[in-house]
Protein backbone atom coordinates (compact mmCIF):
# COMPACT_ATOMS: atom_id res chain seq x y z
CA UNK A 1 0.00 0.00 0.00
CA UNK A 2 2.83 2.37 0.88
CA UNK A 3 4.52 1.88 -2.50
CA UNK A 4 1.24 2.39 -4.35
CA UNK A 5 0.57 5.59 -2.45
CA UNK A 6 4.06 6.86 -3.22
CA UNK A 7 3.65 6.11 -6.92
CA UNK A 8 0.32 7.93 -7.00
CA UNK A 9 1.81 10.96 -5.28
CA UNK A 10 4.76 11.05 -7.66
CA UNK A 11 2.48 10.63 -10.69
CA UNK A 12 0.32 13.52 -9.43
CA UNK A 13 3.42 15.63 -8.88
CA UNK A 14 4.69 14.98 -12.41
CA UNK A 15 1.27 15.68 -13.93
CA UNK A 16 1.01 18.94 -12.01
CA UNK A 17 4.55 19.85 -13.05
CA UNK A 18 3.71 19.16 -16.69
CA UNK A 19 0.76 21.56 -16.55
CA UNK A 20 2.84 24.21 -14.81
CA UNK A 21 5.65 23.81 -17.32
CA UNK A 22 3.28 24.16 -20.26
CA UNK A 23 1.85 27.34 -18.79
CA UNK A 24 5.30 28.74 -18.04
CA UNK A 25 6.70 27.98 -21.48
CA UNK A 26 3.63 29.37 -23.20
CA UNK A 27 3.99 32.62 -21.29
CA UNK A 28 7.71 33.02 -21.99
CA UNK A 29 7.83 35.88 -24.47
CA UNK A 30 11.34 35.77 -26.01
CA UNK A 31 11.50 31.99 -26.36
CA UNK A 32 8.00 31.76 -27.82
CA UNK A 33 8.69 34.60 -30.26
CA UNK A 34 11.68 32.98 -31.96
CA UNK A 35 11.09 29.41 -33.25
CA UNK A 36 13.66 26.82 -32.24
CA UNK A 37 16.43 26.69 -34.84
CA UNK A 38 17.90 23.49 -36.32
CA UNK A 39 21.62 22.84 -36.53
CA UNK A 40 23.13 23.64 -39.98
CA UNK A 41 23.49 19.98 -40.99
CA UNK A 42 22.63 16.68 -39.33
CA UNK A 43 24.44 13.51 -40.40
CA UNK A 44 21.57 11.03 -40.15
CA UNK A 45 23.86 8.00 -40.06
CA UNK A 46 25.72 9.37 -37.04
CA UNK A 47 22.43 10.12 -35.29
CA UNK A 48 21.06 6.58 -35.54
CA UNK A 49 21.21 4.18 -32.62
CA UNK A 50 20.21 4.47 -28.98
CA UNK A 51 20.00 7.64 -26.89
CA UNK A 52 19.33 7.94 -23.16
CA UNK A 53 17.12 10.77 -21.94
CA UNK A 54 18.92 12.75 -19.21
CA UNK A 55 16.33 15.51 -18.82
CA UNK A 56 13.10 16.58 -20.48
CA UNK A 57 10.13 18.91 -20.32
CA UNK A 58 7.39 16.73 -18.77
CA UNK A 59 4.76 15.46 -21.21
CA UNK A 60 1.62 13.44 -20.52
CA UNK A 61 2.63 10.60 -22.85
CA UNK A 62 5.63 9.67 -20.69
CA UNK A 63 4.40 10.41 -17.17
CA UNK A 64 4.42 6.70 -16.37
CA UNK A 65 8.17 6.50 -17.05
CA UNK A 66 10.05 6.19 -13.78
CA UNK A 67 13.57 5.73 -15.14
CA UNK A 68 15.78 4.59 -18.02
CA UNK A 69 13.94 6.41 -20.78
CA UNK A 70 15.58 5.55 -24.10
CA UNK A 71 15.02 6.33 -27.78
CA UNK A 72 16.37 4.08 -30.52
CA UNK A 73 16.49 5.28 -34.14
CA UNK A 74 16.88 3.02 -37.17
CA UNK A 75 17.09 3.87 -40.85
CA UNK A 76 14.06 2.88 -42.94
CA UNK A 77 14.90 4.81 -46.10
CA UNK A 78 16.58 8.05 -47.20
CA UNK A 79 13.94 10.26 -45.54
CA UNK A 80 12.35 7.99 -42.92
CA UNK A 81 13.66 6.90 -39.52
CA UNK A 82 12.14 4.23 -37.30
CA UNK A 83 11.56 5.35 -33.71
CA UNK A 84 11.29 3.13 -30.63
CA UNK A 85 10.88 4.75 -27.22
CA UNK A 86 11.15 2.61 -24.07
CA UNK A 87 11.33 3.16 -20.32
CA UNK A 88 10.85 1.45 -16.98
CA UNK A 89 7.54 2.28 -15.29
CA UNK A 90 6.94 2.93 -11.59
CA UNK A 91 5.86 -0.70 -11.21
CA UNK A 92 9.08 -1.99 -12.76
CA UNK A 93 7.60 -2.96 -16.10
CA UNK A 94 8.95 -2.01 -19.51
CA UNK A 95 6.83 0.47 -21.42
CA UNK A 96 7.36 1.19 -25.11
CA UNK A 97 5.98 2.83 -28.21
CA UNK A 98 7.08 2.72 -31.85
CA UNK A 99 6.67 5.19 -34.67
CA UNK A 100 8.38 6.94 -37.53
CA UNK A 101 10.20 10.22 -38.12
CA UNK A 102 10.05 11.89 -41.54
CA UNK A 103 12.83 14.31 -42.52
CA UNK A 104 10.94 17.43 -43.62
CA UNK A 105 13.92 19.74 -44.07
CA UNK A 106 16.32 18.28 -46.68
CA UNK A 107 18.61 21.28 -46.35
CA UNK A 108 19.62 20.56 -42.74
CA UNK A 109 18.13 17.08 -42.14
CA UNK A 110 17.60 18.37 -38.61
CA UNK A 111 13.84 18.99 -38.71
CA UNK A 112 11.61 15.94 -38.57
CA UNK A 113 7.93 15.09 -38.17
CA UNK A 114 7.56 12.28 -35.63
CA UNK A 115 4.33 10.30 -35.34
CA UNK A 116 3.13 7.21 -33.50
CA UNK A 117 0.27 5.09 -34.90
CA UNK A 118 -0.88 4.31 -31.35
CA UNK A 119 -1.33 8.05 -30.70
CA UNK A 120 -3.58 9.43 -33.48
CA UNK A 121 -3.15 13.05 -32.32
CA UNK A 122 0.58 12.76 -33.07
CA UNK A 123 -0.09 12.25 -36.78
CA UNK A 124 0.06 15.48 -38.79
CA UNK A 125 -1.07 15.08 -42.42
CA UNK A 126 1.01 18.15 -43.29
CA UNK A 127 4.18 16.65 -41.77
CA UNK A 128 4.96 19.83 -39.85
CA UNK A 129 8.25 19.55 -37.93
CA UNK A 130 7.81 18.65 -34.26
CA UNK A 131 11.32 17.29 -33.63
CA UNK A 132 14.15 19.75 -34.19
CA UNK A 133 17.77 18.92 -33.41
CA UNK A 134 18.94 22.32 -32.20
CA UNK A 135 22.33 21.33 -30.73
CA UNK A 136 24.61 18.34 -31.22
CA UNK A 137 27.97 17.22 -29.83
CA UNK A 138 30.50 15.18 -31.79
CA UNK A 139 32.01 11.94 -30.56
CA UNK A 140 35.74 11.34 -30.14
CA UNK A 141 36.27 11.97 -33.87
CA UNK A 142 34.12 13.74 -36.50
CA UNK A 143 33.19 10.34 -37.96
CA UNK A 144 32.00 8.81 -34.69
CA UNK A 145 28.32 8.81 -33.65
CA UNK A 146 27.15 12.03 -32.04
CA UNK A 147 27.56 12.06 -28.27
CA UNK A 148 24.90 14.47 -26.97
CA UNK A 149 21.86 16.16 -28.50
CA UNK A 150 19.24 18.74 -27.58
CA UNK A 151 15.87 18.36 -29.28
CA UNK A 152 12.59 20.25 -29.12
CA UNK A 153 9.59 21.43 -31.08
CA UNK A 154 9.38 24.88 -32.75
CA UNK A 155 7.59 26.52 -29.80
CA UNK A 156 9.76 24.87 -27.11
CA UNK A 157 6.73 23.22 -25.52
CA UNK A 158 8.71 19.98 -25.67
CA UNK A 159 12.39 19.44 -25.08
CA UNK A 160 14.76 16.51 -24.55
CA UNK A 161 18.40 16.27 -23.48
CA UNK A 162 19.82 13.09 -25.00
CA UNK A 163 23.06 11.22 -24.36
CA UNK A 164 24.76 8.10 -25.67
CA UNK A 165 25.90 7.53 -22.09
CA UNK A 166 23.37 6.32 -19.57
CA UNK A 167 25.21 7.94 -16.67
CA UNK A 168 27.03 11.29 -16.81
CA UNK A 169 28.80 13.44 -14.24
CA UNK A 170 27.22 16.47 -12.60
CA UNK A 171 29.69 18.68 -14.48
CA UNK A 172 28.49 17.21 -17.77
CA UNK A 173 24.86 17.73 -16.80
CA UNK A 174 25.67 21.35 -16.00
CA UNK A 175 27.30 21.74 -19.41
CA UNK A 176 24.15 20.37 -21.00
CA UNK A 177 22.04 22.76 -18.95
CA UNK A 178 24.08 25.58 -20.46
CA UNK A 179 23.24 24.36 -23.97
CA UNK A 180 19.55 24.20 -23.03
CA UNK A 181 19.68 27.84 -21.96
CA UNK A 182 21.66 28.93 -25.03
CA UNK A 183 18.91 27.43 -27.20
CA UNK A 184 16.36 29.74 -25.57
CA UNK A 185 14.75 27.22 -23.23
CA UNK A 186 14.04 27.88 -19.56
CA UNK A 187 16.14 25.13 -17.93
CA UNK A 188 13.78 25.12 -14.93
CA UNK A 189 11.10 23.58 -17.16
CA UNK A 190 13.28 20.50 -17.70
CA UNK A 191 13.23 17.75 -15.08
CA UNK A 192 16.12 15.33 -14.60
CA UNK A 193 15.30 11.85 -15.95
CA UNK A 194 16.48 9.11 -13.54
CA UNK A 195 18.69 6.31 -14.88
CA UNK A 196 19.91 3.11 -13.28
CA UNK A 197 23.34 3.80 -11.82
CA UNK A 198 22.87 7.54 -12.26
CA UNK A 199 20.64 10.17 -10.73
CA UNK A 200 17.44 9.07 -9.01
CA UNK A 201 15.79 12.48 -8.58
CA UNK A 202 13.41 14.53 -10.72
CA UNK A 203 14.98 17.88 -9.89
CA UNK A 204 14.55 20.87 -12.24
CA UNK A 205 17.60 21.06 -14.49
CA UNK A 206 18.22 24.66 -13.40
CA UNK A 207 19.05 23.42 -9.88
CA UNK A 208 21.75 20.97 -10.95
TILO-925997 format. One record per residue (C-alpha): y, x negated, z; residue in three letters; chain. Coordinates in pm, 1 decimal, always signed. Example, Ala and Ser with C-alpha at 12.3 -4.5 7.8 and 13.67 -1.06 7.14 Angstrom:
BEGIN
+----------+----------+----------+------+-------+
!        Y !        X !        Z ! rest ! kette !
+----------+----------+----------+------+-------+
!   -450.0 !  -1230.0 !   +780.0 !  ALA !     A !
!   -106.0 !  -1367.0 !   +714.0 !  SER !     A !
+----------+----------+----------+------+-------+
end
This chain:
BEGIN
+----------+----------+----------+------+-------+
!        Y !        X !        Z ! rest ! kette !
+----------+----------+----------+------+-------+
!     +0.0 !     +0.0 !     +0.0 !  UNK !     A !
!   +237.3 !   -283.4 !    +88.3 !  UNK !     A !
!   +188.0 !   -452.5 !   -249.5 !  UNK !     A !
!   +239.0 !   -124.3 !   -434.8 !  UNK !     A !
!   +558.5 !    -56.5 !   -244.8 !  UNK !     A !
!   +685.9 !   -406.3 !   -321.6 !  UNK !     A !
!   +611.0 !   -365.1 !   -692.1 !  UNK !     A !
!   +792.6 !    -32.1 !   -700.1 !  UNK !     A !
!  +1096.1 !   -180.6 !   -527.9 !  UNK !     A !
!  +1105.2 !   -475.8 !   -766.2 !  UNK !     A !
!  +1063.1 !   -248.3 !  -1068.7 !  UNK !     A !
!  +1351.9 !    -31.7 !   -943.2 !  UNK !     A !
!  +1563.2 !   -342.1 !   -888.2 !  UNK !     A !
!  +1497.7 !   -468.9 !  -1240.5 !  UNK !     A !
!  +1568.1 !   -127.5 !  -1392.7 !  UNK !     A !
!  +1893.9 !   -101.4 !  -1200.5 !  UNK !     A !
!  +1985.4 !   -455.1 !  -1304.9 !  UNK !     A !
!  +1915.8 !   -370.7 !  -1669.0 !  UNK !     A !
!  +2155.7 !    -76.1 !  -1655.1 !  UNK !     A !
!  +2421.5 !   -283.9 !  -1480.8 !  UNK !     A !
!  +2381.5 !   -564.9 !  -1731.6 !  UNK !     A !
!  +2416.5 !   -328.5 !  -2026.1 !  UNK !     A !
!  +2734.0 !   -185.0 !  -1879.1 !  UNK !     A !
!  +2873.5 !   -530.0 !  -1803.9 !  UNK !     A !
!  +2797.7 !   -670.3 !  -2148.2 !  UNK !     A !
!  +2936.6 !   -363.1 !  -2320.4 !  UNK !     A !
!  +3262.0 !   -399.0 !  -2129.3 !  UNK !     A !
!  +3301.6 !   -771.1 !  -2199.0 !  UNK !     A !
!  +3588.0 !   -783.2 !  -2447.3 !  UNK !     A !
!  +3577.3 !  -1133.9 !  -2601.3 !  UNK !     A !
!  +3198.6 !  -1149.5 !  -2636.1 !  UNK !     A !
!  +3175.9 !   -800.3 !  -2782.1 !  UNK !     A !
!  +3460.3 !   -868.9 !  -3026.4 !  UNK !     A !
!  +3297.8 !  -1168.3 !  -3196.0 !  UNK !     A !
!  +2941.5 !  -1109.2 !  -3324.6 !  UNK !     A !
!  +2682.0 !  -1366.3 !  -3224.3 !  UNK !     A !
!  +2669.2 !  -1642.6 !  -3483.5 !  UNK !     A !
!  +2349.2 !  -1789.7 !  -3632.1 !  UNK !     A !
!  +2284.1 !  -2162.4 !  -3653.0 !  UNK !     A !
!  +2363.8 !  -2312.8 !  -3997.5 !  UNK !     A !
!  +1997.8 !  -2348.9 !  -4099.3 !  UNK !     A !
!  +1667.7 !  -2262.9 !  -3933.4 !  UNK !     A !
!  +1350.9 !  -2444.5 !  -4040.1 !  UNK !     A !
!  +1103.4 !  -2157.4 !  -4014.9 !  UNK !     A !
!   +799.7 !  -2386.1 !  -4006.1 !  UNK !     A !
!   +936.9 !  -2572.1 !  -3703.9 !  UNK !     A !
!  +1012.5 !  -2242.8 !  -3528.8 !  UNK !     A !
!   +658.3 !  -2105.5 !  -3554.3 !  UNK !     A !
!   +417.8 !  -2121.2 !  -3262.0 !  UNK !     A !
!   +446.9 !  -2021.1 !  -2898.4 !  UNK !     A !
!   +764.2 !  -1999.8 !  -2689.0 !  UNK !     A !
!   +794.0 !  -1933.1 !  -2315.7 !  UNK !     A !
!  +1077.4 !  -1712.3 !  -2193.6 !  UNK !     A !
!  +1274.7 !  -1891.8 !  -1921.4 !  UNK !     A !
!  +1551.2 !  -1633.3 !  -1882.2 !  UNK !     A !
!  +1658.0 !  -1309.5 !  -2047.9 !  UNK !     A !
!  +1891.1 !  -1013.2 !  -2031.8 !  UNK !     A !
!  +1673.1 !   -738.6 !  -1877.2 !  UNK !     A !
!  +1546.2 !   -476.2 !  -2121.0 !  UNK !     A !
!  +1343.8 !   -162.3 !  -2051.9 !  UNK !     A !
!  +1060.3 !   -263.2 !  -2285.5 !  UNK !     A !
!   +967.4 !   -562.9 !  -2069.5 !  UNK !     A !
!  +1041.2 !   -439.5 !  -1717.3 !  UNK !     A !
!   +670.1 !   -441.8 !  -1637.1 !  UNK !     A !
!   +650.4 !   -817.0 !  -1705.1 !  UNK !     A !
!   +618.6 !  -1005.0 !  -1378.2 !  UNK !     A !
!   +572.9 !  -1357.1 !  -1514.4 !  UNK !     A !
!   +458.7 !  -1578.4 !  -1801.6 !  UNK !     A !
!   +641.2 !  -1394.1 !  -2078.1 !  UNK !     A !
!   +554.6 !  -1558.2 !  -2409.7 !  UNK !     A !
!   +633.0 !  -1502.2 !  -2777.7 !  UNK !     A !
!   +408.4 !  -1636.8 !  -3052.3 !  UNK !     A !
!   +528.1 !  -1648.8 !  -3413.5 !  UNK !     A !
!   +301.9 !  -1688.0 !  -3717.3 !  UNK !     A !
!   +387.0 !  -1709.1 !  -4085.2 !  UNK !     A !
!   +287.9 !  -1406.2 !  -4294.2 !  UNK !     A !
!   +480.9 !  -1490.3 !  -4610.5 !  UNK !     A !
!   +805.2 !  -1657.6 !  -4720.1 !  UNK !     A !
!  +1026.0 !  -1394.0 !  -4553.6 !  UNK !     A !
!   +798.8 !  -1235.1 !  -4292.5 !  UNK !     A !
!   +690.1 !  -1365.7 !  -3952.4 !  UNK !     A !
!   +423.0 !  -1214.4 !  -3729.9 !  UNK !     A !
!   +534.7 !  -1155.9 !  -3370.6 !  UNK !     A !
!   +312.6 !  -1128.7 !  -3062.9 !  UNK !     A !
!   +474.7 !  -1088.4 !  -2721.6 !  UNK !     A !
!   +261.1 !  -1115.3 !  -2407.5 !  UNK !     A !
!   +316.3 !  -1133.4 !  -2032.3 !  UNK !     A !
!   +144.9 !  -1085.0 !  -1698.1 !  UNK !     A !
!   +228.2 !   -754.5 !  -1528.6 !  UNK !     A !
!   +293.1 !   -693.6 !  -1159.3 !  UNK !     A !
!    -70.1 !   -585.6 !  -1121.1 !  UNK !     A !
!   -199.1 !   -908.0 !  -1275.6 !  UNK !     A !
!   -296.3 !   -760.2 !  -1610.2 !  UNK !     A !
!   -200.8 !   -894.5 !  -1950.9 !  UNK !     A !
!    +46.9 !   -682.6 !  -2142.2 !  UNK !     A !
!   +118.6 !   -735.8 !  -2511.1 !  UNK !     A !
!   +283.1 !   -597.7 !  -2821.3 !  UNK !     A !
!   +271.6 !   -708.1 !  -3184.7 !  UNK !     A !
!   +518.8 !   -666.8 !  -3467.2 !  UNK !     A !
!   +694.2 !   -837.8 !  -3753.4 !  UNK !     A !
!  +1021.8 !  -1020.1 !  -3812.2 !  UNK !     A !
!  +1189.2 !  -1005.4 !  -4154.0 !  UNK !     A !
!  +1430.6 !  -1282.6 !  -4251.8 !  UNK !     A !
!  +1743.1 !  -1093.7 !  -4362.3 !  UNK !     A !
!  +1973.7 !  -1392.4 !  -4406.6 !  UNK !     A !
!  +1827.8 !  -1631.8 !  -4667.7 !  UNK !     A !
!  +2128.3 !  -1861.2 !  -4634.5 !  UNK !     A !
!  +2056.2 !  -1962.2 !  -4273.6 !  UNK !     A !
!  +1707.7 !  -1812.7 !  -4214.4 !  UNK !     A !
!  +1837.1 !  -1759.6 !  -3860.5 !  UNK !     A !
!  +1899.1 !  -1384.1 !  -3870.7 !  UNK !     A !
!  +1594.3 !  -1160.6 !  -3856.9 !  UNK !     A !
!  +1509.3 !   -793.1 !  -3817.4 !  UNK !     A !
!  +1228.1 !   -756.3 !  -3562.7 !  UNK !     A !
!  +1030.0 !   -432.9 !  -3533.6 !  UNK !     A !
!   +721.1 !   -312.8 !  -3349.6 !  UNK !     A !
!   +508.9 !    -26.6 !  -3490.4 !  UNK !     A !
!   +431.4 !    +88.4 !  -3135.2 !  UNK !     A !
!   +804.6 !   +132.8 !  -3070.4 !  UNK !     A !
!   +943.3 !   +358.4 !  -3348.2 !  UNK !     A !
!  +1304.5 !   +315.1 !  -3231.6 !  UNK !     A !
!  +1275.6 !    -57.5 !  -3307.0 !  UNK !     A !
!  +1225.1 !     +8.6 !  -3678.0 !  UNK !     A !
!  +1548.2 !     -6.3 !  -3878.8 !  UNK !     A !
!  +1507.5 !   +106.5 !  -4242.2 !  UNK !     A !
!  +1815.0 !   -100.5 !  -4329.1 !  UNK !     A !
!  +1664.7 !   -417.9 !  -4177.4 !  UNK !     A !
!  +1982.7 !   -496.3 !  -3984.6 !  UNK !     A !
!  +1955.3 !   -825.1 !  -3793.0 !  UNK !     A !
!  +1865.2 !   -781.5 !  -3426.4 !  UNK !     A !
!  +1728.6 !  -1131.9 !  -3363.4 !  UNK !     A !
!  +1975.1 !  -1414.9 !  -3419.2 !  UNK !     A !
!  +1892.0 !  -1777.3 !  -3341.3 !  UNK !     A !
!  +2231.7 !  -1893.9 !  -3219.9 !  UNK !     A !
!  +2132.8 !  -2232.7 !  -3073.1 !  UNK !     A !
!  +1834.5 !  -2461.3 !  -3122.0 !  UNK !     A !
!  +1722.3 !  -2797.2 !  -2983.1 !  UNK !     A !
!  +1517.6 !  -3050.2 !  -3178.5 !  UNK !     A !
!  +1193.9 !  -3201.2 !  -3056.3 !  UNK !     A !
!  +1133.9 !  -3573.9 !  -3014.1 !  UNK !     A !
!  +1197.2 !  -3627.3 !  -3387.1 !  UNK !     A !
!  +1374.1 !  -3412.2 !  -3649.7 !  UNK !     A !
!  +1034.1 !  -3318.5 !  -3796.4 !  UNK !     A !
!   +881.1 !  -3199.9 !  -3468.6 !  UNK !     A !
!   +880.8 !  -2831.8 !  -3365.4 !  UNK !     A !
!  +1203.2 !  -2714.8 !  -3204.1 !  UNK !     A !
!  +1205.6 !  -2756.5 !  -2827.1 !  UNK !     A !
!  +1447.4 !  -2489.6 !  -2697.4 !  UNK !     A !
!  +1616.2 !  -2185.5 !  -2849.9 !  UNK !     A !
!  +1874.3 !  -1923.7 !  -2758.2 !  UNK !     A !
!  +1835.6 !  -1586.9 !  -2928.4 !  UNK !     A !
!  +2025.0 !  -1259.2 !  -2911.5 !  UNK !     A !
!  +2142.8 !   -958.7 !  -3107.8 !  UNK !     A !
!  +2488.4 !   -938.2 !  -3275.0 !  UNK !     A !
!  +2652.3 !   -758.8 !  -2979.9 !  UNK !     A !
!  +2486.9 !   -976.2 !  -2711.0 !  UNK !     A !
!  +2321.8 !   -673.0 !  -2551.7 !  UNK !     A !
!  +1998.5 !   -871.5 !  -2567.0 !  UNK !     A !
!  +1944.0 !  -1239.3 !  -2508.2 !  UNK !     A !
!  +1651.5 !  -1476.0 !  -2454.8 !  UNK !     A !
!  +1627.3 !  -1839.9 !  -2347.8 !  UNK !     A !
!  +1308.8 !  -1981.7 !  -2500.3 !  UNK !     A !
!  +1121.5 !  -2305.9 !  -2436.4 !  UNK !     A !
!   +810.0 !  -2476.2 !  -2566.7 !  UNK !     A !
!   +752.6 !  -2590.5 !  -2209.4 !  UNK !     A !
!   +631.5 !  -2337.2 !  -1956.6 !  UNK !     A !
!   +794.5 !  -2520.9 !  -1666.9 !  UNK !     A !
!  +1129.2 !  -2703.2 !  -1680.8 !  UNK !     A !
!  +1344.0 !  -2879.6 !  -1424.2 !  UNK !     A !
!  +1647.3 !  -2722.3 !  -1259.8 !  UNK !     A !
!  +1867.9 !  -2968.6 !  -1447.7 !  UNK !     A !
!  +1720.5 !  -2849.2 !  -1777.4 !  UNK !     A !
!  +1772.9 !  -2486.1 !  -1679.6 !  UNK !     A !
!  +2135.5 !  -2566.6 !  -1599.6 !  UNK !     A !
!  +2173.6 !  -2730.3 !  -1940.8 !  UNK !     A !
!  +2036.6 !  -2414.5 !  -2099.9 !  UNK !     A !
!  +2276.1 !  -2203.8 !  -1894.5 !  UNK !     A !
!  +2558.4 !  -2408.5 !  -2046.3 !  UNK !     A !
!  +2436.3 !  -2324.0 !  -2396.7 !  UNK !     A !
!  +2420.5 !  -1955.5 !  -2303.2 !  UNK !     A !
!  +2784.3 !  -1967.9 !  -2196.3 !  UNK !     A !
!  +2893.4 !  -2165.9 !  -2503.4 !  UNK !     A !
!  +2743.0 !  -1890.5 !  -2719.6 !  UNK !     A !
!  +2974.1 !  -1635.5 !  -2556.7 !  UNK !     A !
!  +2721.9 !  -1475.3 !  -2322.9 !  UNK !     A !
!  +2787.7 !  -1404.1 !  -1956.1 !  UNK !     A !
!  +2513.4 !  -1613.5 !  -1793.3 !  UNK !     A !
!  +2512.5 !  -1378.3 !  -1493.2 !  UNK !     A !
!  +2358.4 !  -1109.6 !  -1715.9 !  UNK !     A !
!  +2049.5 !  -1328.3 !  -1770.3 !  UNK !     A !
!  +1774.5 !  -1323.1 !  -1507.8 !  UNK !     A !
!  +1533.2 !  -1611.9 !  -1459.7 !  UNK !     A !
!  +1184.7 !  -1529.9 !  -1595.5 !  UNK !     A !
!   +911.2 !  -1647.9 !  -1353.8 !  UNK !     A !
!   +631.1 !  -1869.4 !  -1487.7 !  UNK !     A !
!   +311.2 !  -1991.0 !  -1328.2 !  UNK !     A !
!   +380.3 !  -2334.2 !  -1182.1 !  UNK !     A !
!   +753.8 !  -2286.8 !  -1226.2 !  UNK !     A !
!  +1017.4 !  -2064.2 !  -1072.8 !  UNK !     A !
!   +907.2 !  -1744.4 !   -900.7 !  UNK !     A !
!  +1247.8 !  -1579.1 !   -857.9 !  UNK !     A !
!  +1452.8 !  -1340.6 !  -1072.1 !  UNK !     A !
!  +1788.1 !  -1498.2 !   -988.9 !  UNK !     A !
!  +2086.9 !  -1455.0 !  -1224.4 !  UNK !     A !
!  +2105.8 !  -1760.2 !  -1448.6 !  UNK !     A !
!  +2466.1 !  -1822.1 !  -1339.6 !  UNK !     A !
!  +2341.6 !  -1905.1 !   -987.8 !  UNK !     A !
!  +2096.6 !  -2175.1 !  -1095.5 !  UNK !     A !
+----------+----------+----------+------+-------+
end
